[in-house]
Amino acid sequence: MNRKSIPLFIFMLFLLLFAEKKAKGQMFPWSLQYISNMTTVNPAFVGMWDQAGLIVSTRTNWVGFAKAPLSQQFSYFSPIKDQRSSYGFNILNMSTGREKQLSLTGDYSYQVRVDMTHYLRFGLRAGFVNFDNNLTDYQLYPDRIPDLEFTSDVRLYFMTTVGVGAVYYNDKYFISLSVPQLINNTFKVNREAYSSTQEFKTVYLTGGYVFRLPKSVRIRPNLLIVGTVGKPVYLDAAGIVYLPSDLQLGLNLRSNGDICFSGQYTFSNGLRIGYAADYAIIQDIRKWQVGTYEVLVGYDFNLYRKKNVKPNYF
């Protein structure tokens, strides 16, 4: 395949997957700062820049809502010495009210050189999900009338999760396509209407380009398109400014009516700290909560002491 036709092929594949689908809802990336941690939406990014690293983050949704969604993540990633592949693993804990979901997944990526400056990486994510929901603890009605759907708790363990992805890139731009969840884990016995994995049949198409400005400033516009079978397309237009003082500032405009501000600072020893705040602008939910917030701490290090390590702009 000619390298110039690869971006067109990826775009056409995305259109074919979601042509003539009816709109009923929306899907969103779970991390507010995905634009600086692309492994959250595509395992093919794992170990791309020849460095190992750790990431710990906490996201609190809709502050002001009781029992609002809470997400916590721990990730480790590393290239494999003297090879074109990398690996990583992720622990993701998510809770909403009494509903809890714990995911443990491993990532593997492999790189193919297209020409002197362009590369194609393939990624695989696999693991399991534990899900539980104490339905019997919910009080649904003031007069305590029982509901047959809430007479037993839900306990589902070691449900399989598999995802794939690919990214075509060079030092200036990238085009990424991924399906984070290929398997639909649904409840059994009168639970058909519930799903324990909300990303089923969801495709993430994203791309970005790094522009060089005077005084070592970089700007990277980024567009994320998320399509789910039976749901409307979700758009996230973002931009990051990389300043020479190791400070980066980001802005996201989302099709669900949210706006997100983010900032991240990297210390000389490889430690980085990030913060993001997301606010609803045009949705009615803005009246009842004061925003969604995420704190991230990462540490990148040159595990194999390579002399030349590429700067990481995505």
C-alpha positions as CSV (number, residue, x, y, z in Angstrom):
1,M,0.0,0.0,0.0
2,N,1.3,3.4,-0.9
3,R,2.0,5.5,2.3
4,K,0.0,8.4,0.9
5,S,-3.1,6.3,0.6
6,I,-3.0,5.0,4.2
7,P,-4.7,8.0,5.9
8,L,-7.5,7.9,3.2
9,F,-7.9,4.2,3.8
10,I,-8.3,4.7,7.5
11,F,-10.9,7.4,7.0
12,M,-12.9,5.4,4.5
13,L,-12.9,2.4,6.9
14,F,-14.3,4.6,9.6
15,L,-17.1,5.8,7.3
16,L,-18.0,2.3,6.3
17,L,-18.3,1.1,9.9
18,F,-20.8,3.8,10.9
19,A,-22.7,4.6,7.7
20,E,-26.5,4.7,8.1
21,K,-26.5,4.2,11.9
22,K,-29.3,5.8,13.9
23,A,-28.5,8.2,16.7
24,K,-29.7,7.5,20.2
25,G,-26.9,8.6,22.6
26,Q,-23.2,9.5,22.9
27,M,-19.9,8.0,23.9
28,F,-17.0,9.9,25.5
29,P,-13.3,9.2,26.2
30,W,-13.0,8.5,29.9
31,S,-9.8,10.5,30.4
32,L,-10.0,14.3,30.2
33,Q,-6.2,14.5,29.4
34,Y,-6.2,11.8,26.7
35,I,-4.5,14.2,24.2
36,S,-1.3,13.9,26.2
37,N,-1.8,10.2,27.1
38,M,-3.0,8.7,23.8
39,T,-2.6,5.1,25.2
40,T,-5.9,5.6,27.0
41,V,-7.8,5.4,23.6
42,N,-5.3,3.3,21.5
43,P,-2.9,0.6,22.7
44,A,-0.7,1.1,19.6
45,F,0.8,4.2,21.3
46,V,2.4,2.2,24.1
47,G,6.1,2.7,24.1
48,M,6.2,4.8,21.0
49,W,8.9,7.2,22.1
50,D,11.5,4.7,23.4
51,Q,10.8,5.6,27.1
52,A,9.2,3.7,30.0
53,G,6.7,5.4,32.2
54,L,4.1,5.4,35.0
55,I,0.8,7.2,35.1
56,V,-1.5,7.6,38.1
57,S,-4.7,9.6,37.7
58,T,-8.0,10.4,39.4
59,R,-11.1,11.8,37.7
60,T,-14.2,13.1,39.6
61,N,-17.3,13.7,37.5
62,W,-20.0,16.3,38.1
63,V,-18.8,17.6,41.4
64,G,-21.9,18.4,43.4
65,F,-23.8,15.2,42.5
66,A,-24.0,12.6,45.3
67,K,-22.4,9.3,44.2
68,A,-21.2,10.8,40.9
69,P,-18.8,8.7,38.7
70,L,-15.3,8.4,40.0
71,S,-12.4,7.0,37.9
72,Q,-8.9,6.0,39.1
73,Q,-6.1,4.7,36.8
74,F,-2.7,3.2,37.1
75,S,-0.6,2.4,34.0
76,Y,2.9,1.3,33.2
77,F,4.4,1.1,29.7
78,S,7.9,0.3,28.3
79,P,9.6,-0.5,25.0
80,I,11.3,-3.9,24.7
81,K,15.0,-3.5,24.3
82,D,16.5,-3.9,20.8
83,Q,13.0,-4.7,19.4
84,R,10.2,-2.8,17.6
85,S,7.6,-3.8,20.1
86,S,6.5,-2.5,23.5
87,Y,4.2,-3.6,26.3
88,G,2.2,-2.1,29.2
89,F,-0.5,-2.8,31.7
90,N,-3.4,-0.8,33.1
91,I,-5.6,-0.9,36.2
92,L,-8.8,1.1,36.0
93,N,-11.3,1.4,38.8
94,M,-14.6,3.1,38.1
95,S,-17.6,3.6,40.4
96,T,-21.0,5.2,40.1
97,G,-23.1,5.1,43.3
98,R,-23.0,1.4,44.4
99,E,-21.9,0.2,40.9
100,K,-18.2,-0.7,40.7
101,Q,-16.1,-1.8,37.8
102,L,-12.4,-2.9,38.0
103,S,-10.5,-3.5,34.8
104,L,-7.1,-5.1,34.5
105,T,-5.6,-5.1,31.0
106,G,-2.3,-5.6,29.2
107,D,-1.1,-3.8,26.1
108,Y,1.2,-4.9,23.3
109,S,2.3,-2.8,20.3
110,Y,4.5,-3.6,17.3
111,Q,6.0,-1.1,14.8
112,V,6.5,-1.4,11.1
113,R,8.7,1.1,9.2
114,V,6.9,2.4,6.1
115,D,9.7,4.5,4.8
116,M,12.6,6.7,6.1
117,T,10.3,8.9,8.2
118,H,6.9,7.2,8.5
119,Y,5.9,4.3,10.8
120,L,2.8,2.1,11.3
121,R,2.1,0.7,14.8
122,F,-0.4,-2.0,15.7
123,G,-1.7,-2.5,19.2
124,L,-3.6,-5.1,21.1
125,R,-5.3,-4.8,24.5
126,A,-6.6,-7.8,26.5
127,G,-7.6,-8.5,30.0
128,F,-10.7,-8.9,32.2
129,V,-13.3,-6.8,34.0
130,N,-14.9,-7.4,37.4
131,F,-18.3,-5.8,37.9
132,D,-20.6,-5.6,40.9
133,N,-23.7,-3.6,41.9
134,N,-25.4,-3.9,45.2
135,L,-29.0,-3.5,43.9
136,T,-30.5,-4.5,47.2
137,D,-29.1,-1.5,48.9
138,Y,-31.0,1.0,46.7
139,Q,-34.1,2.6,48.2
140,L,-36.3,3.2,45.1
141,Y,-39.6,4.4,46.6
142,P,-40.5,6.3,49.8
143,D,-43.0,3.6,50.9
144,R,-40.3,0.9,50.3
145,I,-42.3,-1.0,47.8
146,P,-40.0,-3.8,46.5
147,D,-38.9,-3.9,42.8
148,L,-38.3,-7.4,41.3
149,E,-35.4,-6.0,39.3
150,F,-33.6,-5.0,42.5
151,T,-34.1,-8.1,44.7
152,S,-30.6,-9.5,44.1
153,D,-27.1,-8.1,43.8
154,V,-25.0,-8.4,40.6
155,R,-21.6,-10.1,40.8
156,L,-19.8,-10.6,37.5
157,Y,-16.1,-11.5,37.6
158,F,-13.3,-12.1,35.0
159,M,-15.3,-11.0,32.0
160,T,-13.0,-10.9,29.0
161,T,-12.1,-7.5,27.4
162,V,-10.2,-7.2,24.1
163,G,-9.3,-4.1,22.1
164,V,-7.2,-3.3,19.0
165,G,-5.7,-0.2,17.4
166,A,-3.3,1.2,14.8
167,V,-1.5,4.5,14.4
168,Y,0.3,5.9,11.3
169,Y,2.8,8.6,12.2
170,N,6.0,10.5,11.8
171,D,7.6,13.2,13.9
172,K,5.0,15.8,12.9
173,Y,1.6,14.1,12.7
174,F,-0.4,11.0,13.4
175,I,-3.6,9.3,12.4
176,S,-5.0,6.8,14.9
177,L,-7.8,4.3,14.6
178,S,-8.9,2.0,17.5
179,V,-11.7,-0.2,18.9
180,P,-11.0,-0.4,22.7
181,Q,-13.8,-3.0,23.3
182,L,-14.6,-5.8,20.9
183,I,-16.6,-8.0,23.3
184,N,-20.0,-7.2,24.8
185,N,-20.3,-8.4,28.4
186,T,-24.0,-8.3,29.3
187,F,-25.9,-9.4,32.4
188,K,-27.7,-12.7,32.4
189,V,-31.2,-13.6,33.6
190,N,-33.5,-10.6,33.4
191,R,-30.5,-8.3,32.9
192,E,-30.5,-8.1,29.1
193,A,-31.1,-4.4,29.1
194,Y,-27.9,-3.7,31.1
195,S,-24.4,-3.7,29.8
196,S,-21.3,-3.9,32.0
197,T,-19.0,-2.5,29.2
198,Q,-20.3,0.8,27.6
199,E,-17.6,0.9,24.9
200,F,-18.9,-2.0,22.9
201,K,-18.6,-1.4,19.2
202,T,-17.1,2.0,19.7
203,V,-14.4,3.3,17.3
204,Y,-12.0,6.1,18.0
205,L,-10.6,8.0,15.0
206,T,-8.2,10.8,15.9
207,G,-5.4,12.7,14.4
208,G,-3.1,15.6,15.2
209,Y,-0.3,17.7,13.6
210,V,2.6,19.5,15.4
211,F,3.4,23.0,14.2
212,R,6.8,24.5,15.0
213,L,6.7,28.1,16.0
214,P,9.5,30.5,16.9
215,K,11.3,30.3,20.3
216,S,10.8,26.5,20.5
217,V,7.1,26.7,20.9
218,R,4.9,23.9,19.5
219,I,1.2,23.8,18.8
220,R,-0.7,20.6,18.1
221,P,-4.3,20.8,17.0
222,N,-6.1,17.5,17.5
223,L,-9.5,16.1,16.4
224,L,-11.1,13.0,18.0
225,I,-14.2,11.4,16.3
226,V,-16.0,8.7,18.3
227,G,-18.6,6.5,16.7
228,T,-20.8,3.9,18.4
229,V,-23.2,1.6,16.7
230,G,-26.7,3.0,17.2
231,K,-25.5,6.3,18.6
232,P,-24.5,9.7,17.2
233,V,-20.9,10.7,16.3
234,Y,-19.1,12.5,19.1
235,L,-16.5,15.1,18.3
236,D,-13.7,16.5,20.4
237,A,-11.7,19.4,18.9
238,A,-8.6,20.0,21.0
239,G,-5.3,21.9,20.9
240,I,-2.1,21.8,23.0
241,V,0.6,24.5,23.3
242,Y,4.0,23.2,24.2
243,L,6.1,25.9,25.8
244,P,9.9,25.7,26.1
245,S,9.7,25.8,30.0
246,D,8.3,22.2,29.9
247,L,4.8,23.5,30.4
248,Q,1.9,22.5,28.2
249,L,-1.6,24.0,28.1
250,G,-4.6,22.4,26.5
251,L,-8.2,23.3,25.4
252,N,-11.0,20.9,24.3
253,L,-14.3,21.8,22.7
254,R,-16.7,18.9,22.8
255,S,-19.9,18.2,20.8
256,N,-21.8,17.4,23.9
257,G,-21.5,21.1,24.9
258,D,-18.5,20.8,27.3
259,I,-15.3,22.8,27.4
260,C,-12.2,21.5,29.0
261,F,-9.0,23.3,30.2
262,S,-5.9,21.4,31.0
263,G,-2.3,22.0,32.0
264,Q,0.7,19.8,32.5
265,Y,4.2,20.5,33.8
266,T,7.3,18.2,33.4
267,F,10.2,18.5,35.8
268,S,13.8,17.9,34.8
269,N,13.8,14.5,36.4
270,G,10.9,13.2,34.2
271,L,8.2,13.7,36.8
272,R,5.0,15.4,35.3
273,I,1.9,16.7,37.0
274,G,-1.3,17.5,35.1
275,Y,-4.7,19.0,36.0
276,A,-7.8,19.3,33.9
277,A,-11.2,20.9,34.5
278,D,-14.3,20.2,32.3
279,Y,-17.4,22.3,32.4
280,A,-20.9,22.0,30.8
281,I,-21.7,25.1,28.8
282,I,-25.0,24.4,27.0
283,Q,-26.4,21.4,28.9
284,D,-29.0,21.6,31.6
285,I,-26.7,19.5,33.9
286,R,-24.6,22.7,34.4
287,K,-27.2,23.9,36.9
288,W,-26.7,21.0,39.3
289,Q,-22.9,20.5,39.3
290,V,-19.7,22.5,39.2
291,G,-17.6,20.6,36.8
292,T,-15.5,17.5,36.3
293,Y,-11.9,17.4,37.4
294,E,-8.9,15.2,36.8
295,V,-5.4,15.1,38.5
296,L,-2.6,13.2,36.8
297,V,0.9,12.3,38.0
298,G,3.3,10.6,35.6
299,Y,7.0,9.7,35.5
300,D,8.9,9.0,32.3
301,F,12.4,7.5,32.4
302,N,15.0,6.2,29.9
303,L,15.0,2.6,31.0
304,Y,17.7,1.4,28.5
305,R,19.8,4.5,28.7
306,K,19.5,5.4,25.0
307,K,21.5,8.4,23.9
308,N,18.9,9.7,21.5
309,V,15.3,9.8,22.8
310,K,12.7,11.5,20.6
311,P,10.6,14.3,22.2
312,N,7.0,13.1,22.9
313,Y,4.4,15.5,21.4
314,F,1.6,12.9,21.2
